[in-house]
Structure formats: structure tokens, C-alpha cells
Amino acid sequence: MKNIPSNATIVLVHAAWADASSWSAVIGPLLKAGVKVIAAQIPMTSLSDDVAALKVALERAGAGPILLVSHSYSGAVITALESDDRVRGLAYVAAMPPAEGETVGDLFFREPPHEKAPHLEPDSHGLLWMSEEGMKNAVAHRATAEQNSIATAAQRPIAMKCLGEAIRTPSWRTKPSWYLLAEEDRMFSPKTQHFVAERMGAEVRSHNVDHAPQISAPATVVEFLLEAADALLTVDLLAANHQIDNKEHDMTTYQHATIQGHKIFYREAGSTTNPTIVLLHGFPSSSHMFRELIPLLASHFHVVAPDYLGFGYSDAPAATDFQYTFDNITAQIEELLFTTLGLKKFSIYVQDYGAPVGFRIASRHPEAIEGIVVQNGNAYVEGISAAFEPLQPFWATRNEETEKAPRSLLTKQTTIFQYTHGAKNVAAVSPDSYTFDQALLDRPGNDAIQLELLHNYPSNVALYDAWHEYFRKHQPRTLIVWGQNDPFFIVPGAQAFLRDLPKAELHLIDGGHFLLEEHNELVAGKIIGFLGRGQKTDAGK
């Protein structure tokens, strides 16, 4: 636990038929290990009441990173908690984490009860109590008789209402999770535990313990929590502090490569002994959009950020001399990555146009992709907003009249709109961004280049099904950081990824289409934390 930050807190939430004292045998060793601990008390009068009580307990935790820990029923409580940026990870001890629209009852009764599980009936107040017989035969059958007697005497009942309240947005969709699977559980089926842990994409530790290992096998729980805290809180500390080494190889360099007779510009930073991440820009920008992200990633990754042909500092042959299609600009980036740079494995960051480029590469070379970061990069029809409606006539029949709509996308007014609309704080958006982009859009002949690509955009939609098949078959590790106020690619498009990538991590962030202009450090932290978990340390080449 040498890497757990000194300001970190482990917050323990108790189960039904228990109170905070049920964690007593775990709290002591955690405190001796130097970790701050809070054991939250919840009333178990309703799921909403319990979430409210947890929020109050979290007020005591301070500003440092938090590992939120649940047991049994309280898995639903931490799952229902609204986003709290201090919570870096979730730990479930034989716990119940429902999905959207599910209840605790749905999970509890998903499998037939164990033969020794007690039959429970509410009392006249609608409360469920656990008998001493049920405690010793099913809840904690590996605990001592004295431990079970104390647990029975100290228990708090749970209201029936707690079992029937559905989850809206599960926190495990956006937070990394660990799961301690109790193989000898007689209260909550180990088969269902396997199911929920796999559904969450959790890091799983299976042990031959009963339903209440914090009582019967506390050392196992302590070891599990320290390991989870070391993994989840350490990487976040590294990301949050952004400890950028001042080594020469972390500096951004500016390169050109000749690809198929044309110069392709790319920014490069970080040691080639680190895992590689390729940053793929959107319209109307270039690798310039990553100018502040690259230094934050460079001490952790080998970073490559190319400009497509016709964008940024890459060559821009006339539209009459080069066929500007997404297939063709992708082919050039493929040659840069695989042939010129000799990359074998890498992650990709895709935004806007970067998505059709990146997903073409990923679906053609699935063995090369170590991870995907999606930032307002669309792959689902649900993500296409009404802002695209004026382009339909242009896509159907291209002529001078129908070109008026796409030409409006090339104006200074629209470029500024793309950067500022939906921004949480417009004053945080540097004018360098849209001024630089507009200067390149206004180059003679560039309008023809952009019109060619805009006219070719439906070729991307035609590939959606193929990309979905790639997602389903290969299940690439995927982090989604989405500006939720984007007027072009809307939130349902972000959520749609979870259909084919159920283990993806989704973060909806209060920002617009060019999220990095405001949330550069936040996104960098998410990338470092996500790709750093289980990331191989061998070189990308």
C-alpha cells in the first residue's frame, strides 16, 4: 500500500441486517496500514434515503481520492450515488450492483435461493429482520457462534422499499470497479455475483468465503481493499498531479513524413519505450487541438498526433489532384503509423473526424489496438443530431444550391460556434483555437477539399454496422469522455457504445464539441488512469 496517497479515504458502507460496526475487524487493520477510513451509517428505509445518508458521510472525507466500498445490499447504494469526482473507484464485497432499471430484488432473486437461505417476511412495519438461525446458517456460516450472536443483536432491519427501487444511472458505468466474489455465499448466489462482476468489467478476486467475509474472514477483505486502493487511487494521484518529467524525450517535436508523395505532419512526444497513443483530430482542426494535452500525456505515453492531408501543416493538394475521401486519408495515416513509424500496438484517441479514421484503422487492424479513447467521436445513428439535417440535400444531389449548407460550416462564425457552443465557461476557450483553424480553412482551394470530405461523410455511416461488429467481437478497452453539450454529436451516441462495449467506461462532462479547450487536464487524468490500469509497459514499436 506504499503508493496509496496520504489524503485518500476508504469509505465503507454496511449491508442489511448490520450497521457500521460490521466492518470493525476490517477498520483496525486499514487504520494500521495508514489509510483514513470512514464507516458510513445508512438507515435502510429506502434506497434514496440511503444514498442521501451516504452523501452526508462523504462530506467528512475531504478533497482527496475516495475508494467506495459496499457489502451486499449497499452495492446498490454506491451504484445509485450520483457522480462525485473524488470517488476514484468502487469495491463490491459480495455485493449487488444493479444496472439501469434494475432493483436489488431483481438481482437477489435472479437465481433460486440456497437450500439454507432463510425465508424472510416483513413485520407489521414493512421491515425485514434476520433471525439468529439465518445469520449462522446463511449470512455468516463461517463465523463463530459469538460473532453471529453479536451480529444478530446489533442488526438494523431493512425496509421492503429498499428492494424495489430501480437504479437510474449506475455509477459503475463511469467508475472502475473491483469485486470480491464469495464462492461459498448462501445469501447472494455466486452465479449472480459472477454475472454482475463480468457485466461491470470489474477486477475480480474470488475466495472461498461466506456472504459476510468482513466478519468471518476480515484479513481477506483487508488484503482485497488495499490491493484495490493501491491500483485505483495511485493511478489517479499520478494523473491528478500531472507529474511531467522535464526530460528531453517528453518535449513535443514537430515532424514530417513523406507518404505517397505527400508530406504528412505529426507531433510526437514521450519515450518510445512507453505505450503509444495516437491522437486523431476532428474537423475543422488538426493536431493543434492536442497542443496542451500532449505535454500532460508525454511522461506516460509515446504520443503521436498527425494532421490529415488537407489539414494543419500537412500538404494540401488540390481537390482535382487528390481524391479526398475518408478511406484515402485513413490509408495515409495507416502508412504513417505502421510503415514509417513501425508501430505494432497502440491506443487511439478519436474526436469528430478522428472517429471514422480511427475506427477504420481499428477494424482493419484489431490486433494492433490496445485501447480506444472516444471524445465526441460518433459511430451510432443515435449520436447524429438535427444539425446534420441541412446537409441531406447535399448528400442526395450535389450542386451549387445544395453546397450552400456545407459551405456555411466553413465560415468563421461556425468555427467559433463549434468551439464555444456548450462550453461550461466560454472564457476558458482560447481564441487561438478557432483563429488558427479558420486561417487554414480560408486558404485558397481549401473549401473544395472540405466539401469533398463533407460529401463523402455518408461513407462513414455506411460502415457503422461493421464497426459495431468489430466492437462486439474484439471488445477493445474503451474510455468514453463526452462533452454532453455538443450540438453535433449528442449524448445518446455516447451511450450507444455501451450496447456493444458493455465494459466501456463512460464520462459525460459539462462541455462542448471541443472538450479539451476547457477540460484538458480532466481528460488527461482520465486517460492516464484508464489506460494505465493493466497497461503493458513494453514499447509500442
C-alpha positions in Angstrom: 0.0 0.0 0.0 3.1 2.2 -0.3 1.5 4.1 -3.2 -1.8 5.0 -1.7 -2.0 8.8 -1.3 -1.9 10.1 2.2 -5.1 12.1 1.6 -7.1 9.1 0.4 -10.1 7.7 2.2 -11.7 4.3 2.1 -15.4 4.7 2.8 -17.2 1.5 4.0 -21.0 1.1 3.6 -22.7 -1.7 5.5 -25.3 -4.2 4.4 -28.8 -5.1 5.5 -29.0 -6.7 9.0 -25.9 -4.9 10.0 -24.6 -1.4 10.9 -21.2 0.3 10.5 -19.8 -1.9 13.3 -19.9 -4.9 11.0 -16.7 -3.5 9.5 -14.9 -3.4 12.8 -12.4 -6.2 12.1 -11.5 -4.5 8.8 -11.3 -0.9 10.0 -8.5 -1.6 12.5 -6.0 -3.2 10.0 -6.8 -0.5 7.5 -6.0 2.2 10.0 -2.8 0.5 11.0 -1.9 0.4 7.3 -2.1 4.2 7.4 -5.3 4.6 5.5 -8.1 7.0 6.6 -11.4 5.1 7.0 -15.0 6.2 7.3 -17.7 3.7 8.0 -21.0 5.2 6.9 -24.3 4.5 8.6 -27.3 4.2 6.4 -30.9 4.0 7.6 -32.2 1.3 5.1 -35.6 3.0 4.9 -35.4 3.4 1.1 -32.6 3.3 -1.4 -33.0 7.1 -1.9 -32.7 7.7 1.8 -29.5 5.5 1.9 -27.9 7.4 -0.9 -28.7 10.7 0.9 -27.1 9.3 4.0 -24.0 8.2 2.1 -23.6 11.7 0.7 -23.6 13.2 4.2 -20.9 10.7 5.2 -18.8 11.6 2.2 -18.8 15.2 3.4 -16.4 14.1 6.1 -13.9 12.6 3.6 -12.2 15.8 2.4 -10.9 16.6 -1.0 -8.7 13.6 -1.5 -9.5 10.5 -3.6 -12.0 8.0 -2.3 -12.5 4.3 -2.7 -16.1 3.5 -2.1 -16.7 0.0 -0.6 -20.0 -1.9 -0.3 -21.3 -5.1 1.0 -24.4 -7.0 -0.2 -27.3 -4.6 -0.4 -25.1 -1.5 -0.2 -23.8 -2.4 -3.6 -27.0 -0.8 -4.8 -26.4 2.3 -2.7 -22.9 3.1 -4.1 -24.2 2.2 -7.6 -27.0 4.8 -7.2 -24.7 7.5 -6.0 -24.6 10.5 -8.3 -21.2 11.4 -9.8 -18.6 12.5 -7.3 -15.2 13.3 -8.8 -13.5 12.4 -5.6 -14.7 8.8 -5.9 -12.0 7.1 -8.0 -13.2 3.5 -7.8 -15.9 1.2 -6.4 -15.3 -2.0 -4.5 -18.0 -4.6 -4.1 -17.8 -7.3 -1.4 -20.4 -10.0 -2.3 -22.5 -7.0 -3.3 -25.4 -6.2 -5.6 -24.8 -3.6 -8.3 -27.9 -3.2 -10.4 -27.9 -1.9 -13.9 -30.3 0.7 -15.4 -33.9 -0.1 -14.4 -32.9 -3.0 -12.1 -33.7 -3.4 -8.5 -31.9 -5.2 -5.6 -34.8 -7.6 -5.7 -34.2 -8.4 -9.4 -30.6 -9.4 -8.6 -31.4 -11.1 -5.3 -33.9 -13.4 -6.9 -32.1 -13.9 -10.2 -31.2 -17.4 -9.1 -33.0 -19.9 -6.9 -32.2 -19.4 -3.2 -29.7 -21.7 -1.4 -31.3 -24.5 0.5 -30.1 -23.0 3.8 -31.2 -19.5 3.0 -33.9 -18.2 5.4 -37.4 -17.4 4.3 -38.0 -13.7 5.0 -41.3 -12.0 5.8 -41.7 -8.3 6.6 -43.1 -7.3 10.0 -46.1 -5.0 10.5 -43.8 -2.0 9.8 -42.7 -3.4 6.4 -39.2 -4.2 7.9 -37.2 -7.4 7.3 -35.2 -8.8 10.2 -32.7 -11.7 10.2 -33.1 -14.5 12.7 -30.1 -15.8 14.6 -30.6 -19.1 12.8 -30.5 -17.4 9.4 -27.4 -15.4 10.5 -25.4 -18.5 11.4 -26.6 -20.8 8.6 -26.7 -18.4 5.6 -25.3 -14.9 6.3 -22.1 -15.8 8.1 -22.0 -19.5 8.4 -18.2 -19.5 8.7 -18.2 -17.0 11.6 -18.0 -18.1 15.2 -21.2 -18.6 17.3 -20.3 -15.5 19.3 -19.8 -13.4 16.1 -23.2 -14.4 14.9 -24.9 -13.7 18.2 -23.4 -10.2 18.2 -24.3 -9.6 14.6 -27.9 -10.7 15.3 -28.2 -8.4 18.3 -26.7 -5.4 16.6 -28.5 -5.7 13.3 -30.6 -3.0 11.7 -33.6 -4.1 9.7 -34.1 -3.2 6.0 -37.3 -1.8 4.7 -39.0 -3.7 1.8 -38.9 -0.4 -0.1 -35.2 -0.7 -0.5 -35.6 -3.9 -2.6 -38.0 -2.4 -5.1 -36.4 1.0 -6.1 -34.8 0.9 -9.5 -31.4 2.3 -10.4 -31.3 5.1 -12.9 -27.7 5.6 -13.9 -25.3 3.1 -12.4 -22.0 4.6 -11.2 -20.1 1.6 -12.3 -20.7 2.7 -15.9 -18.3 5.6 -15.3 -16.1 4.4 -12.4 -13.6 1.4 -12.4 -14.8 -1.4 -10.1 -13.3 -4.3 -8.1 -15.3 -7.3 -6.9 -14.7 -9.8 -4.1 -16.6 -12.8 -5.1 -17.8 -15.1 -2.3 -17.7 -18.6 -3.6 -19.5 -20.1 -0.5 -22.2 -17.4 -0.3 -25.6 -18.8 0.7 -27.5 -15.5 0.6 -26.5 -14.0 -2.7 -25.8 -16.6 -5.4 -22.2 -16.8 -6.5 -23.5 -17.4 -10.0 -25.2 -14.0 -9.9 -22.0 -12.5 -8.5 -20.1 -13.8 -11.4 -22.7 -12.3 -13.7 -22.7 -8.8 -12.2 -18.9 -8.7 -11.9 -18.4 -9.6 -15.6 -21.1 -7.2 -16.6 -19.3 -4.3 -14.9 -16.0 -5.3 -16.3 -14.7 -5.5 -12.7 -11.4 -6.7 -11.5 -12.4 -9.9 -9.7 -10.9 -11.7 -6.7 -12.6 -15.0 -5.9 -12.3 -16.5 -2.4 -13.9 -19.4 -0.5 -15.7 -17.2 1.9 -19.3 -16.8 3.1 -21.6 -13.9 2.5 -20.1 -11.8 5.3 -16.3 -12.1 4.9 -15.7 -8.8 6.7 -16.8 -10.7 9.9 -15.7 -14.3 9.1 -12.5 -13.6 7.0 -11.5 -10.0 7.6 -7.9 -10.5 6.6 -9.1 -11.5 3.1 -11.2 -8.3 2.8 -8.4 -6.1 4.1 -6.0 -7.6 1.5 -8.6 -7.1 -1.2 -9.3 -3.4 -0.3 -5.6 -2.5 0.0 -4.9 -4.0 -3.4 -7.9 -2.2 -4.9 -6.9 1.1 -3.3 -3.3 0.7 -4.4 -4.5 0.2 -8.0 -7.3 2.7 -8.2 -6.1 5.6 -6.1 -2.5 5.5 -7.1 -3.1 5.9 -10.8 -5.5 8.8 -10.1 -2.9 10.5 -8.0 -0.4 10.3 -10.8 -2.9 11.6 -13.2 -4.2 14.4 -11.0 -0.7 15.7 -10.1 0.4 15.5 -13.8 4.0 15.0 -12.8 5.5 15.9 -16.1 9.2 14.9 -16.3 11.5 17.6 -17.6 13.4 15.0 -19.7 14.2 15.8 -23.3 12.1 13.0 -24.7 9.0 14.4 -23.1 9.2 17.6 -25.2 7.0 17.8 -28.2 8.8 17.6 -31.5 7.4 18.5 -34.9 7.9 16.1 -37.7 7.1 15.4 -41.4 7.0 12.1 -43.2 6.5 11.6 -46.9 3.6 9.4 -47.6 2.6 8.5 -51.1 4.4 11.6 -52.4 2.8 14.0 -49.9 4.2 15.4 -46.6 2.2 14.4 -43.6 2.9 16.5 -40.5 2.8 15.0 -37.0 3.6 16.0 -33.4 5.5 13.5 -31.3 6.4 13.4 -27.7 7.3 10.9 -24.9 9.7 7.9 -24.9 9.1 5.2 -27.5 9.6 2.7 -24.6 6.2 3.8 -23.3 2.9 2.6 -24.6 1.9 4.6 -27.7 -1.3 6.6 -28.0 -2.3 8.1 -31.4 -4.4 11.3 -31.2 -6.7 11.7 -34.2 -8.2 15.1 -34.7 -11.6 16.4 -35.8 -13.0 19.0 -38.2 -12.0 21.7 -38.8 -9.0 21.4 -36.6 -5.7 19.5 -36.7 -3.2 18.2 -34.2 -3.2 21.7 -32.9 -6.3 20.7 -30.9 -4.0 18.5 -28.8 -1.3 21.1 -28.2 -2.0 21.2 -24.4 -3.0 17.5 -24.0 0.3 16.2 -25.4 2.6 17.5 -22.6 0.3 16.0 -20.0 0.5 12.6 -21.6 4.1 12.6 -22.6 5.6 11.3 -19.4 3.3 8.3 -19.5 3.0 7.6 -23.2 4.7 7.8 -26.6 2.3 10.3 -28.2 1.8 10.7 -31.9 -0.7 13.3 -33.3 -0.8 13.5 -37.1 -2.5 16.1 -39.4 -4.6 14.5 -42.2 -3.8 15.6 -45.8 -5.5 18.9 -46.3 -5.4 19.8 -42.6 -2.9 21.6 -40.4 0.7 21.6 -41.5 0.3 18.6 -43.8 0.3 19.1 -47.6 -3.0 20.2 -49.1 -3.0 19.1 -52.8 -5.9 20.5 -54.8 -9.1 18.5 -54.8 -8.6 18.0 -58.5 -5.2 16.3 -57.8 -6.2 14.1 -54.8 -9.4 12.2 -54.1 -10.4 13.4 -50.7 -12.3 10.5 -49.1 -12.2 9.1 -45.6 -10.8 5.9 -47.0 -7.9 7.7 -48.6 -6.9 10.0 -45.7 -7.1 6.9 -43.5 -4.8 5.0 -45.8 -2.2 7.7 -45.4 -2.4 7.6 -41.6 -2.1 3.8 -41.7 1.1 4.0 -43.7 2.5 6.6 -41.3 1.8 4.5 -38.3 2.6 1.0 -39.4 5.3 1.6 -42.1 7.0 4.9 -41.4 6.8 4.7 -37.5 6.8 1.0 -37.4 4.2 0.8 -34.7 2.9 -2.7 -33.7 0.5 -1.8 -30.9 -1.1 1.5 -29.8 -4.2 3.1 -28.4 -6.2 5.7 -30.3 -7.9 8.9 -29.2 -10.7 9.8 -31.6 -12.7 13.0 -31.9 -15.1 14.0 -34.7 -13.4 13.1 -38.0 -10.9 11.1 -35.9 -13.6 8.5 -35.3 -14.1 7.4 -38.9 -10.4 7.5 -39.4 -9.6 5.6 -36.1 -12.4 3.1 -36.4 -11.3 2.2 -39.9 -7.8 1.6 -38.6 -9.1 -0.4 -35.6 -11.5 -2.6 -37.5 -8.8 -3.4 -40.1 -6.0 -4.0 -37.5 -7.7 -5.2 -34.4 -4.5 -6.9 -33.2 -2.8 -3.5 -33.0 -5.3 -1.7 -30.8 -4.6 -1.7 -27.1 -7.3 0.8 -26.2 -9.7 3.4 -27.5 -10.5 6.8 -26.1 -13.7 8.3 -27.6 -14.2 12.0 -27.3 -17.3 13.1 -29.2 -16.4 10.7 -32.0 -19.6 9.2 -33.4 -20.3 5.6 -34.5 -24.0 5.3 -34.0 -27.0 6.9 -35.7 -28.3 7.9 -32.3 -25.4 10.3 -32.0 -26.2 12.3 -35.1 -28.1 15.5 -34.1 -30.6 17.5 -36.1 -27.7 19.9 -37.0 -26.9 17.5 -39.9 -30.4 17.8 -41.5 -29.4 20.7 -43.8 -26.7 18.5 -45.3 -29.2 15.9 -46.5 -30.0 17.6 -49.9 -26.2 18.0 -50.5 -25.6 14.3 -49.9 -28.6 13.4 -52.1 -27.7 15.7 -55.0 -24.6 17.9 -55.1 -24.9 21.2 -56.9 -24.3 24.8 -56.4 -27.5 25.3 -54.4 -27.1 22.3 -52.1 -23.5 23.3 -51.5 -24.7 26.4 -49.6 -25.4 24.4 -46.4 -21.9 22.7 -46.1 -20.2 26.0 -47.1 -21.8 27.6 -44.1 -19.7 25.1 -42.0 -16.5 26.7 -43.3 -17.3 30.2 -42.1 -15.6 32.0 -39.1 -18.9 32.2 -37.4 -19.5 28.5 -37.5 -15.9 27.7 -36.4 -16.3 29.9 -33.4 -19.7 28.2 -32.7 -18.1 24.8 -32.8 -15.6 25.8 -30.1 -17.9 27.8 -27.8 -21.4 26.4 -28.0 -22.0 24.2 -25.0 -18.8 25.3 -23.2 -19.2 25.4 -19.5 -17.0 28.6 -19.4 -16.6 30.3 -22.8 -13.8 32.5 -21.3 -11.7 29.3 -20.9 -11.8 28.6 -24.6 -8.6 30.1 -26.1 -9.3 32.2 -29.3 -6.0 30.7 -30.6 -8.1 27.5 -31.3 -10.7 28.8 -33.7 -8.5 31.6 -35.1 -5.8 29.0 -36.2 -8.4 26.7 -37.6 -10.1 29.4 -39.6 -6.9 30.7 -41.1 -6.3 27.2 -42.5 -9.9 26.9 -43.7 -9.5 30.2 -45.6 -6.5 29.0 -47.6 -7.2 29.2 -51.4 -8.7 25.9 -52.5 -9.3 24.5 -49.1 -13.0 25.0 -49.4 -13.1 22.4 -52.2 -11.1 20.0 -50.1 -13.5 20.3 -47.2 -16.6 20.0 -49.4 -15.2 16.7 -50.9 -14.8 15.2 -47.4 -18.2 16.5 -46.2 -19.8 15.0 -49.3 -18.1 11.7 -48.5 -19.3 11.7 -44.9 -22.2 9.2 -45.5 -19.5 6.6 -46.3 -18.8 6.6 -42.5 -22.4 5.9 -41.6 -22.4 3.0 -44.1 -19.6 1.4 -42.0 -21.4 1.7 -38.6 -22.6 -1.9 -38.7 -19.1 -3.2 -39.5 -17.6 -1.1 -36.6 -20.2 -2.4 -34.2 -19.3 -5.9 -35.2 -15.6 -5.1 -34.5 -16.6 -3.7 -31.1 -18.7 -6.8 -30.2 -16.1 -9.3 -31.4 -12.9 -7.8 -30.1 -14.2 -5.8 -27.1 -11.3 -3.2 -27.1 -10.8 -1.4 -23.8 -12.7 1.8 -24.3 -12.9 5.0 -22.4 -15.6 7.5 -23.4 -15.2 11.1 -22.4 -18.0 13.1 -24.0 -18.9 16.8 -24.0 -22.5 16.5 -23.1 -23.5 19.8 -24.7 -22.1 19.0 -28.1 -24.7 20.3 -30.7 -23.4 17.9 -33.4 -22.8 14.5 -31.7 -25.2 14.1 -28.9 -25.3 12.1 -25.7 -27.3 9.1 -27.0 -24.4 8.5 -29.3 -22.1 8.2 -26.4 -24.4 5.9 -24.5 -24.9 3.7 -27.6 -21.3 2.4 -27.3 -22.3 0.6 -24.2 -24.6 -1.8 -26.2 -21.6 -3.3 -28.0 -19.0 -2.4 -25.4 -20.7 -3.1 -22.0 -17.4 -2.8 -20.2 -16.6 0.6 -21.6 -16.1 3.5 -19.1 -18.4 6.5 -19.8 -17.9 10.0 -18.5 -20.4 12.7 -19.5 -18.6 16.1 -19.0 -20.1 19.5 -18.9 -18.6 20.9 -22.1 -19.0 21.1 -25.8 -17.7 19.6 -29.0 -14.0 20.6 -28.4 -13.9 19.4 -24.8 -10.2 19.8 -24.4 -10.3 23.5 -24.6 -11.9 23.6 -21.1 -11.2 20.1 -19.7 -7.7 19.3 -20.9 -6.4 18.3 -17.5 -9.5 16.3 -16.6 -9.4 14.3 -19.8 -5.7 13.7 -19.4 -6.2 12.3 -15.9 -9.0 10.0 -17.2 -6.7 8.7 -20.0 -3.7 8.1 -17.7 -5.9 6.5 -15.1 -7.8 4.3 -17.6 -5.0 3.2 -19.9 -2.6 2.9 -17.0 -4.7 0.1 -15.4 -3.3 -3.1 -16.7 -1.4 -1.3 -19.5 1.6 -3.2 -20.7 4.9 -1.4 -20.4 6.5 -2.8 -23.5 7.2 -0.4 -26.3 4.7 0.5 -29.0 7.2 -0.3 -31.6 
